[in-house]
Amino acid sequence: MEIKRLEPDLRWCETATHDGVVHVAGQVGPPGTDIVTQTRGALAEIDRVLALSGTDKSRLLSVTIWLDDIADFAAMNSVWDAWVDPDNTPARATGQVPLADPAYKIEITAIAALP
């Protein structure tokens, strides 16, 4: 079965699709902004790459959210709750990790099914 890669770069691609499943690379929002702005940006990028891959957030299977400061958990969730499809919530994990660049407060990865 073919593997399709969206927007490949030297180190990663935005999505890799295989066998009806879309794997989304870590998405971030505008660096140096607050957690709400960065979360909105990351989720908008997930919407964008899922659409380009032929699916959408209603088909999310799992999501992993990394925060550089777990104190941002409630603010991040306020954005997440307004964005996620309430009838199709994915399995989700959230944790605190040091991110690769201190200008980022959040990184989100996802896995979604194709229709």
C-alpha positions in Angstrom: 0.0 0.0 0.0 1.3 3.5 -0.9 2.5 6.0 1.6 1.5 9.6 0.8 3.5 12.4 2.4 2.2 16.0 2.5 4.6 18.9 2.3 7.8 16.9 2.9 10.8 18.7 4.2 14.4 17.7 5.1 13.4 16.4 8.5 9.7 15.7 8.4 6.4 16.0 6.4 3.2 17.6 7.7 1.3 14.3 7.3 2.0 10.7 6.3 -1.0 8.7 5.2 -1.0 4.9 4.9 -3.7 2.3 5.0 -6.5 4.8 5.6 -4.8 6.6 8.5 -3.3 10.1 8.5 -0.5 10.8 10.9 -0.1 14.5 11.6 3.3 15.9 12.6 3.7 18.2 15.6 1.9 21.4 15.0 2.6 24.7 16.7 1.2 28.2 16.7 2.9 31.6 16.3 6.1 31.6 18.4 6.4 34.0 21.2 2.6 34.4 21.7 0.5 33.3 24.6 -0.9 29.8 25.1 -4.4 30.7 23.8 -3.0 32.1 20.5 -0.5 29.3 20.0 -3.2 26.6 20.7 -5.6 28.3 18.2 -2.7 28.4 15.6 -1.8 24.7 16.2 -5.4 23.6 15.9 -5.9 25.7 12.7 -2.8 23.9 11.2 -4.3 20.5 12.1 -7.5 21.5 10.4 -5.5 22.7 7.3 -3.4 19.5 6.9 -6.3 17.2 7.7 -8.3 18.9 4.9 -5.4 18.6 2.5 -5.1 14.9 3.4 -8.8 14.3 2.7 -10.3 14.2 6.3 -11.2 16.4 9.2 -11.2 16.7 13.0 -14.4 14.6 13.3 -12.3 11.6 12.3 -9.5 12.1 14.8 -8.5 8.9 16.5 -5.9 10.2 18.9 -4.2 13.4 19.9 -1.0 14.1 21.9 -0.5 17.6 23.4 2.8 18.7 24.8 2.9 21.8 27.0 6.0 23.5 28.1 4.2 24.5 31.3 1.4 22.4 32.7 0.1 25.6 34.4 -1.3 26.4 30.8 -3.5 23.3 30.9 -6.8 25.1 31.7 -6.2 27.9 29.1 -5.3 25.3 26.5 -8.4 23.3 27.3 -10.6 26.4 26.9 -9.4 26.6 23.2 -9.5 22.8 22.7 -13.1 22.6 24.1 -14.3 25.2 21.6 -12.5 23.5 18.7 -13.0 19.7 19.2 -16.0 18.0 17.6 -18.0 17.1 20.8 -19.7 14.1 19.1 -16.3 12.7 18.0 -13.7 13.3 20.7 -10.5 11.5 20.2 -8.4 9.6 22.6 -6.0 12.3 24.1 -2.9 12.6 26.2 -1.4 15.8 27.6 1.9 16.2 29.3 4.6 18.8 30.2 7.8 18.5 28.2 10.6 21.0 27.3 9.9 21.9 23.7 12.7 22.3 21.1 12.4 26.1 21.0 11.5 28.2 24.1 9.3 30.5 22.0 6.8 27.6 21.7 4.4 26.8 24.5 2.5 23.9 22.9 3.0 21.2 20.2 0.2 18.9 19.1 0.3 15.7 17.1 -2.7 13.8 15.8 -3.8 10.6 14.1 -7.0 10.6 12.0 -8.9 8.1 9.8 -9.8 8.8 6.2 -13.5 8.7 5.3 
